[in-house]
Amino acid sequence: MIVARLNGGLGNQMFQYAMGYRMAKERNAPFAIDASIVLNHHLRSYALGDFRIAASPLSNKELVDLGALPRRLPKWLARPLGNPLIEVLERQCPFDPAILESGDHCLFVGYWQTEKYFAPFADDIRAQYQLKEPMTAPRRATAGLIGAGNAVSVHVRRSDYITNPANVAFHGACSAEWYSRAMKMMAERVASPEFFVFSDDPDWARANLPRDWPAHFIAPSEDRRDCEDMKLMSLCRHHIVANSSFSWWGAWLNPSTDKQVIAPARWFNQESMDSRDLTPDSWIRL
């Protein structure tokens, strides 16, 4: 059996699932999800339930039997029965090909933020990350606008990237100057761009992004169906992504081989983090 442990928000969970799926598929092994961390987190939640994925979260009893419960839980809960899973930890940020030599009875723990861990199964992953249910009426209206022109998604993430000290130190938000350069570069590469700006701080985006081209500003909905906003991003023809796994997936889920994607050259504030493999080779690092 292959089990993928989920941690973090929607984008991170998608990386973790995709990695586990690839490992299980190649080994013809059963595949399941360990969602115990996100199901018991005060800020995060299990975020993959709206997708057509091929695996489901294991119950607490199943996790106990496999010895897969997080170690922060009482030792007596984490005592495995039978044949416990072998824990495979992500050792480094760049792609680690040695991980792909792991066995067929493993628990994968990490972030796995590169398509190199699941690129051979890209079509399968994109198919599973389709929505189970139709989008809400307002989002369907936005999808119509996106389909009518040369749409470019722009993701402006701020919120916890500017208010949470740990995230400020680790990530940091892309600057207004960076977005201006990215939008200008995109306008030089594609004809008549129409920008669709997805932001958790739409007031800042309206005040700071250039208005030299048609633009639509899309704020998060209170329904918290973030997967639908990601779907809207993927419907755009081209993409400007923030240093965020959310917009990474919004761009990657677009299967077009002609898409232009601009991403930050510096993904992390910490110089010790090596992000060389984080974006696909075809994307532009600015």
Secondary structure, DSSP 8 states (H G I E B T S, - for coil): -EEEE--SSHHHHHHHHHHHHHHHHHHT--EEEE-HHHHT-SS-----TTB--S--B--HHHHHHHT-S-TTS-TTTS---SS--EEEE---SS--GGGGG--SSEEEES---SGGGTGGGHHHHHHHTSBSS---HHHHHHHHHHHHTEEEEEEE--HHHHH-HHHHHHT----HHHHHHHHHHHHHHSSSEEEEEEES-HHHHHHHS--SS-EEEE---TT--HHHHHHHHHHSSEEE--SSHHHHHHHHT---SS--EEE-S---S-TT---TTTS-TTSEE-
